[in-house]
Amino acid sequence: MRPSDVVITGVGLVTSLGATAAETAGAWLDRRTASIAALPELAGTPLESAPAALLPEFDAAGRLGGRRMIKYMSQGALLGCMAAREALAMSRASERFLPERIGIFAGNGLAAANVTEVRDIIERSIDETGNFSDRLFGERGIATANPLLSFKILANMPPCLVSIIEGIKGPNVIYTPWEGHTAAAMLDGMNAVACGLVDCALVGGADTPSNPATYAFLRSTGLIGADDFPAAGAGYIVIEKAETAASSGTKILARLDTIEMSASTRPASDPLSSRLGRTYAASPAILMGIHALAGGDVPPLTGADGQDVRISLTYPEAR
């Protein structure tokens, strides 16, 4: 099967430009820019005036069918599950394919806990010199942890929760935490569809670099510049063979011709960053999803991992 026989039939996006794929693509075409504000958790620190993108309002429980699973989710998992639900609904993949024949190939960003959820753990682990103590963490800090916290900080949990909620039982690949890793996962999904390992693949990723702890890390390591702003976001895309889409009358948004990666010595450069913010692991999927809906050539990006990512799409004559 030629790579060009793999097509996109569903897109789900939650970004600083919109709570859905249509809102995000529309805002992109209208050349709108994300709203930004300082993070209140960083007040009184050197980053107290540093900007971060704001997410639009959304009804997570309504979109995911209830609150039962939300208590297990980090922000990244919540955004990823909403994006995945939207992409699968657009393509009707769960109606057309067996759960065992749908795969998940995803990237996920740096894991970080909500500051309020780990405050007691940290405070009980500080020694008399004001430093974090591994000994005190083991003796008394960990005892204050909520057992559900592990579901929110394990790096593989966001895609795992997607599979649980959507009942997906096929092969899965999860990479973390940078743009090139997500692109590699998406390429694996493309190849899995092309060779028949799966009938359909859900590819994409989620990231929350605007988490205060993650933001502080990114700034301290130089992985985000002073002129950039972080943005939480998620993008998931349904891909399948052109013949299965045609046989079921499913709309083809675009043909996925290639996903290419190569090592680069250039500084990180994300074409989304000036308007949407830096979304790191979510960026390749958001970039692909926007252009699958809005059309046009997909511009290249260079990730924080030093990987150049190039995605090529072609579009049906009648869109």
N, C-alpha and C positions, 0 to 999 in steps of 0.2 A: 504494500500500500504506500502510495506517495504521501509525503507529509501534507501536501495540499488537499488531500482527501479528508483531513481532520477539520471539523468546523465548530464554530461557537454557536450554541443555541440558547444560552442563558447567561445573564450577568447580574450579579448582586453587589451593591456598593453601599458602604456607610462611610462618609467622609466629612471633613469640615465644610465641604461645599453643599452637602445634601444628605438626607437620611435614607435615600434610595438611589438606585442606579439612574433612574430618569432625572431626579433632582440634581444629582452630581453632574451628569452629562450636560444637562441644560445650563447649569451654572458655568460649566467649562466653556460651552459655546458662547455664552453671554459675556465671557471674560470677567466673571466676578471673582473676587478674592475672599478668602476665609476671614472671618472675624477673629481677632486675637486679643488676648488679655494676659496679664501676669497671673501666675499660679499663686493662690492665697497661701498654700502650704509652704512656700518659699519666702514668705515675708520675714524680714530681719536677717536674710542671708545675702551673700553677694549676687544672687540670682533673683532678688526680689522684684526687679523691674524687667526681667527677661520675658519676652512674649512667647505665648503658646497658642495654638489654634483652638478655637472653641467648636465643639460638636453641636449640631442642631438638635432640637428637641425630638424625641422619638418615644413611642410606646413599645418598649421591649416585650412586656408581657403579652400585649395584643398581637404582636408580630410572631411571637414564638408559641402562642397558644396557652399561656398561663405562667405562673410564677414558680412552679415547683422546682425547675432546674436552675432558675436564676441565682438562687442562693449559693450554688456551687461555682458560679462563674466569676472570673476576673473580667475587667473591662474588655480586654482583648478577646476573650472567649465570647462575651456577649455580642460584640460587634461582628465577630466572625460568624457566629450562629445566625445572626440576622441577615448578613450578606449571603450566606450559603442557602438559607431558606428562600430568599428572593430569587437567586439564580436557578435553583431547582424548580421553583414554581413556574418561572418564565419558560423553562424548557420542557416542563412536565416529565422530567427524567424519572422520578419515582413511580409514575404511572406506567411508563413505557419499558422500564428495565427492571430485572430482578435485583434485589438488594446485593446479592453476591457478585453481580456483574457491574456494579458501580464502585469505582475506586476514589480514594481521597489522596491527593498529592499536594501537600501544603507546606508553606513556610510560616514560621512564628517568630515574633520578635523577642527581645530580652524580657525575661520574667521578672516582675517586681510586685511586691505586696502593696496593698493599700496602707498608707502610713498609719491611719487610725487603728487598723487591725493588728499592727505589730508594735504599737507604741509600748504596751506593757512588757512585751518580750524584750525589747531593746532597753527600756529603763531598768529592768531587773538584771540586765547583763552588763551594766556599767560599773566599773570598779572605782576604788577610791581616788584614782588619778583622773577620772573622767573619760577613760577609754573603754571600748568594748572588750569584754573578757570572754574568751571561749569557755573558760572554766565556769564562770558564773552563768553563762548561757546554758551550759549543760546541767548545772546544779539547780537553777531556779528559773531561768528565762524560758526555757522550752516548756516548762510545766504550765505556763499561762497560755500556751497556744491553743487555739480552737482546732480540733481535728480536721475540720473542713478547710483549713487554710491551705493544706497541701494541694487541694484541687485547684486553687487559685494561683499557685506559684510554680507548679510543674510545667516545664516548657511544652510538653506534648498535649496538655489538657485542652487547649482551645480546639484543635482539630478533632481530638477524641470526643469532645462534647458534641461537635457537629455530627459525628458518626452515630452517637447515641440518640440524639434528638431526631435525626432524619432516618434512622434505621438502615444505615449504609453498612454493608458487610463485606465489601470487596477489598482488594489489596490497598495498602496505604503506605505512604512515605511522608515523613515529617522532617524538615530541615530547619535549623535555627542558627543565627538570628538576623542575617543581613539580606540585602537585596539579591545578591547572587545566589544565595541559598534557596530563596523562594523561586527564582527563575529556574534553578536546577530541578526543583520539585515539579514545576510546571512542565518542563521539558520531559521529565520522567512520565508525567501523565499523558503528554502528547504521544510519546513513543508507545505507552501501554495501549492507548486507543488504536494507534496505527498498526500494531502487530497483533491485535486481537486479545491481549491479556484481559482487557475489560471492554465492555460495550460503551461505557460512558465514564468520564472522569470529571470529578469536581476538583478544580485546581485553584490555588490562590493563597491568601495569607492574611494575617492580621498583626497589628503592632500598636503599642501604646507608648511611644517615646515621650509623650507629655506627662506620663506618671512622674511625680516630683523626684523620686529616687533615680529613675532612669535618666531623666533630664540632667540631673546633677552629674551623673556618671558620664553622659555624652559630652557635657561641657568640660569636665575635668580631664577627659582623655583627648579632647580636640576632635571628636567625631561629629560634632555639630558646630558650625561657625557662629560667631556673634551676630552675623547678619541673617542667619537662618532661624526658623521657628519650628518646633516639633508639632506633629499633628497625629492624634490617634486616628486609626482608620482600618478598614477591612475591604477586601475584594475577593469574591469567588466567582469562578467562571465554569460553566458546563461545556465540555467539549465531547464530541462523538464523531463517528464516521458520517460522511456526507450521505451515504446510501441509507443509513438508518433514519436520519433526519428527513430525507426525501420520502421514504416509504411511509412514514407516519404523518406526513404533512406538517412537520415542525419547521417553523421559520428559521432560516439560517441568517445569522447576523453578519458573519464574516468567516472566511476561510483562514485558518491558522497555518501559514506557510512555514515559518521558521521561528525558533527561539535559539539564539546564539549567544554564547558567553565566551569571553576571553580575558586573560589577565591584563591589567592596565596599571600604568604608573601615574595616570592623571588624577587630579583631585576629584573627590566625589562630586557628581553633578546630576541632579534629578530635575527633569523638566517640569515636574509638578510643584517643586518646592516654593517658587516665588508666589504662587497663588493658593495652593492647597496646604503647603507645609511639608516637612520631611516626615514621611511615613515608613521609611526603612523597609522592613520585611514585607509590608503590604504594598509597596510602591509598584513592583512589576505587574501585579494583578490589577491594581487600580488603573494604571496606565493602559493596560490592554483593554480593560473593561470600558473605560471612557471612549477609547477610539473604536471599539467594536460597535458602540451605540452612535457615536458622533461622526465616525468616518475619519478619513485622512491617514497619512503615514504616522506610524508610532515613532516618536523621537527616541534616540538611545539614551540610556542612563548609565552612569558609573557609580557603583555602590560603595558603601563604607568599607566593604571587604575587598576593594580593588578589582572588582569584576565589571567589565563592560557588558551590558545586556542590550541585545538588539532583538526586537520582535517585529515580524513582518506579517501583515494582514492584507488580504484582498477581499473585495466586497462583491456580492451579487449585483447584477445589473439593475435589478428592481429591489430596492431596499424598503 
